Amino acid sequence: MTHGPAATPDEGRRTEGEHGTRPGVVRTTLAVLRRDGLTLYGQAARAAGVAALGGLLVTVVAFLVTWPTFTAIRLGAIQAHIDEDSYAPDGSRVHDMWLTLLACLPFLILLLHLGCTAIQTASARAATGGQGHGPFRTVLGVYVLRGVLVWAPLVLGILVEEYFTTTTFREYTAIVPKWEYPHLFPLLRYGPPLLGLVLTLVLRFGWALAPATAATEGLAPLASLRRSWSLTWGRIGAWFRTMALALPLGALAVGLYLLLHLAARPLRSATVSVFLEWGPDNTYAAYVVGLLVPIAVALLLAGALILPPAHTALTVLHRRLLTAAAPRG
């Protein structure tokens, strides 16, 4: 039995379009994972390792910056114990720790985006048979730009709520904002955050295919966002297909993280013991380290497990929607 020459990717796509035998997004994704799964998961493992090392470095720097605060809290607890009095850390010191955490968040998010970019580019090459040609820096630019624009409405909504319903941005605390706006207080309390959340979800959904667009078509960040928006919201069928893929992937990612975090909780006590035995004698710092370790382990493992199939599926969906939106000659 003889075989003819293998069909080119373009010929394969024409044949599938003509006869309607093209497998679905899930089946195509599973086929890509069977073929290139080891490569993709190897890339995910390397990205998780780099993110772990970078996150560890950022965390160490943050602890060095806040160590005087940890020391002051520890000394206050010791003095309260000597005086046989109860003790709670001063609110300003806790506030300083939160500010340090907020200052570290952009660096941690950038590390996550670097890992996502590496996995997305590898998934795009695998899903397109090596045709993905988007530069790494372009895909990273999409992640950074999308992250800023997506989270801006929610952050702005929270800031508006804080300004009108708390004394966070005021120099005085004698007048409670609720007394100033007795009738508008419920609206000001819940309206801006909810509106910001809705806008964030809409933008995130509309730009779900932007990294895959940059990785496969090589478009610039803004052009990738526009292309993703037009593909996702252009037709009812496209909207439904994107939603049918994005919702299960999001639920799977959240569920996997929660399970891994639950499984990693025994690391908390072990980490605290190791920190107190080999590190400084500060129970408050040890407690914070114990909280961070299970979160970091669960986040890295969940990303390494879910991102290869998720990025591959989004790349496959992007190609299908792009083909469907192309004018037929």
C-alpha positions in Angstrom: 0.0 0.0 0.0 1.5 3.3 -1.1 1.1 6.7 0.5 1.0 10.0 -1.2 3.1 13.0 -0.1 2.1 14.5 3.3 -0.2 17.5 3.1 1.1 20.9 3.9 -0.5 22.8 6.8 -2.4 25.1 4.3 -3.6 22.1 2.3 -4.7 20.4 5.5 -6.7 23.4 6.6 -8.4 23.7 3.2 -9.3 20.0 3.3 -10.7 20.3 6.8 -12.7 23.3 5.9 -14.1 21.7 2.8 -15.2 18.4 4.3 -15.9 19.7 7.8 -13.8 17.0 9.5 -11.6 19.2 11.5 -11.5 18.0 15.1 -12.7 20.3 17.9 -10.5 22.6 20.0 -10.2 20.1 22.9 -9.3 17.2 20.6 -6.7 19.2 18.8 -5.2 20.5 22.0 -5.0 16.9 23.4 -3.3 15.8 20.1 -0.7 18.6 20.4 -0.1 17.7 24.1 0.4 14.0 23.1 3.0 15.0 20.5 4.8 17.9 22.3 3.6 17.5 25.9 7.1 16.7 27.3 8.6 19.7 25.6 5.8 22.0 26.8 5.9 20.8 30.4 9.7 20.9 30.4 9.4 24.6 29.4 6.8 25.1 32.1 9.1 23.5 34.7 12.0 25.8 33.7 9.7 28.8 33.8 8.4 27.8 37.3 12.0 27.4 38.5 13.1 30.8 37.3 10.0 32.4 38.8 10.7 30.6 42.1 14.2 31.9 42.2 13.2 35.4 41.3 10.3 35.4 43.8 12.7 34.2 46.5 15.1 37.0 45.7 12.3 39.6 45.9 11.0 38.1 49.1 14.4 38.2 50.7 14.8 41.9 49.7 11.3 42.6 51.1 12.2 40.9 54.4 15.5 42.9 54.7 13.6 46.1 54.1 10.9 45.3 56.7 13.2 43.6 59.2 13.4 46.7 61.5 9.6 46.5 61.7 9.7 42.8 62.5 12.3 43.5 65.2 10.2 46.3 66.8 7.2 44.0 66.9 9.1 41.2 68.4 10.6 43.5 71.1 7.2 44.9 71.9 5.8 41.4 72.4 8.7 40.5 74.7 8.2 43.7 76.8 4.4 43.0 77.0 5.2 39.5 78.2 7.5 40.8 80.9 4.8 43.3 81.9 2.2 40.5 81.9 0.1 42.5 79.5 -1.6 41.6 76.2 0.1 42.8 72.9 -1.0 43.6 69.4 1.3 45.0 66.8 0.9 48.7 66.1 -1.3 49.4 63.1 1.2 51.7 61.5 3.8 48.9 61.5 1.4 46.5 59.9 0.5 49.3 57.4 4.2 49.6 56.5 4.4 45.9 55.8 1.4 46.1 53.5 3.1 49.0 51.6 6.2 46.8 51.2 4.1 44.0 49.8 2.4 46.3 47.4 5.8 47.6 46.2 6.9 44.0 45.6 3.8 43.0 43.7 4.8 44.5 40.3 8.1 42.5 40.4 6.3 39.3 41.3 3.7 39.8 38.6 6.5 40.5 36.1 8.1 37.2 37.0 4.7 35.4 36.4 4.3 37.2 33.1 7.8 36.1 32.0 6.9 32.5 32.8 3.6 32.8 31.0 5.3 34.4 28.0 7.8 31.5 27.7 5.1 28.9 27.9 2.8 30.8 25.5 5.5 31.0 22.8 6.3 27.3 23.2 2.6 26.4 23.1 2.1 28.6 20.0 5.0 26.8 18.1 3.6 23.4 19.1 0.0 24.2 18.1 1.0 25.8 14.8 3.5 23.1 13.8 6.5 25.5 14.3 4.9 28.4 12.5 4.5 30.6 15.5 6.9 33.6 15.0 6.0 36.2 17.6 9.0 37.6 19.3 9.3 36.9 23.0 9.4 40.6 23.9 6.2 41.3 21.9 4.3 38.6 23.7 5.7 39.8 27.1 4.5 43.3 26.1 1.0 42.0 25.5 1.0 40.4 29.0 2.2 43.6 30.7 -0.1 46.0 28.7 -3.1 43.7 29.2 -2.4 43.3 32.9 -2.3 47.1 33.4 -5.4 47.8 31.4 -7.4 44.9 32.8 -6.8 45.6 36.5 -7.0 49.4 36.2 -10.9 49.6 36.5 -11.0 47.4 39.6 -8.1 49.3 41.3 -9.7 52.6 40.5 -13.1 51.4 41.8 -11.6 50.3 45.1 -9.7 53.6 45.4 -13.0 55.6 44.8 -14.8 53.4 47.4 -12.0 54.0 49.9 -12.0 57.7 49.4 -15.7 58.2 49.9 -16.4 55.6 52.6 -13.2 55.6 54.8 -10.7 58.0 56.2 -7.8 56.5 54.3 -7.1 59.5 52.2 -8.1 62.1 54.8 -6.0 64.0 57.3 -8.8 63.9 59.9 -10.7 61.1 61.4 -13.3 63.0 63.5 -15.9 63.0 60.8 -16.8 59.6 59.5 -17.5 59.6 55.8 -20.7 57.7 56.3 -22.1 60.7 58.2 -21.2 62.9 55.2 -23.0 60.8 52.7 -25.8 59.0 54.6 -28.0 58.4 51.6 -25.3 57.7 49.0 -23.1 55.6 51.3 -24.4 52.1 50.2 -24.0 53.2 46.5 -20.5 54.6 47.1 -19.5 51.5 49.2 -20.5 48.8 46.7 -21.0 50.6 43.4 -17.4 51.5 42.3 -15.8 48.2 43.1 -18.6 46.2 41.4 -18.5 48.4 38.3 -14.7 48.0 38.3 -15.0 44.3 38.6 -17.4 44.0 35.7 -15.2 46.1 33.5 -12.2 44.0 34.5 -14.0 40.8 33.6 -15.2 42.2 30.3 -11.7 43.4 29.3 -10.0 40.2 30.4 -12.5 38.1 28.4 -12.2 40.3 25.3 -8.4 40.1 25.4 -8.1 36.4 26.3 -6.6 35.6 22.9 -4.1 38.5 22.8 -1.0 36.6 23.8 -1.8 33.8 21.4 -2.3 36.5 18.7 1.1 38.0 19.4 2.8 34.6 19.5 1.3 33.3 16.2 0.9 36.4 14.1 3.7 38.6 15.5 1.5 41.6 16.0 2.4 44.4 18.3 0.8 44.6 21.7 -1.9 47.1 20.9 -2.7 45.4 17.6 -2.9 42.0 19.4 -5.4 43.4 21.9 -7.5 44.8 19.0 -7.3 41.5 17.1 -8.3 39.5 20.2 -11.2 41.9 20.9 -12.5 41.7 17.3 -12.2 37.9 17.2 -13.9 37.4 20.6 -16.7 39.9 20.3 -17.1 39.9 16.6 -19.7 37.2 16.3 -22.1 35.4 18.7 -20.6 32.1 17.8 -17.0 33.3 18.6 -18.2 34.8 21.9 -19.8 31.5 22.8 -16.8 29.4 21.8 -14.4 31.6 23.8 -16.7 31.6 26.8 -17.1 27.8 26.6 -13.3 27.5 26.7 -12.3 30.3 29.1 -14.8 29.5 31.9 -13.7 25.8 32.3 -10.1 26.8 32.1 -10.5 29.5 34.7 -12.5 27.2 37.0 -9.9 24.4 36.6 -7.0 26.8 37.4 -8.8 28.1 40.6 -9.8 24.6 41.7 -6.3 23.2 41.1 -4.7 26.1 43.0 -7.1 25.6 46.0 -6.3 21.8 46.1 -2.6 22.4 45.9 -2.7 25.0 48.5 -4.6 22.7 50.8 -2.1 19.9 50.1 0.8 22.3 50.8 -0.5 23.6 54.1 1.6 21.1 56.1 4.6 23.0 54.8 3.5 26.0 57.0 4.5 24.4 60.3 7.6 22.8 58.8 8.7 26.1 57.4 8.2 28.0 60.7 10.2 25.3 62.5 13.1 25.5 60.0 13.1 29.3 60.1 13.2 29.5 63.9 15.9 26.8 64.0 18.2 28.2 61.3 17.2 31.8 61.1 16.6 34.7 63.4 14.5 34.2 66.5 11.5 36.2 65.4 8.2 34.3 65.6 6.3 37.1 63.7 8.7 36.8 60.7 8.5 33.0 60.9 4.7 33.2 60.8 4.7 35.3 57.7 7.2 33.0 56.0 4.9 30.1 56.9 2.0 31.8 55.3 3.9 32.6 52.1 5.5 29.2 51.4 2.2 27.2 50.7 0.9 30.0 48.5 4.1 30.1 46.5 4.3 26.3 46.1 0.6 26.1 45.1 0.8 29.0 42.6 4.0 27.6 40.9 2.7 24.1 40.7 -0.7 25.1 39.4 0.8 27.3 36.8 3.2 24.6 35.6 0.4 22.1 35.3 -2.4 24.2 33.8 -0.6 26.8 31.6 0.7 24.4 28.8 -2.8 23.0 28.0 -4.5 26.3 28.6 -2.1 28.3 26.3 -2.3 25.5 23.7 -6.1 25.5 23.7 -6.2 29.3 23.4 -3.8 29.2 20.5 -5.9 26.6 18.7 -9.1 28.6 19.4 -7.4 31.7 18.0 -6.5 30.0 14.8 -10.1 28.6 14.4 -11.7 32.0 15.0 -9.2 33.7 12.7 -10.0 31.2 9.9 -13.7 31.6 10.4 -13.4 35.4 10.4 -11.3 35.5 7.2 -13.2 36.5 4.0 -14.0 33.5 1.8 -12.9 33.9 -1.8 
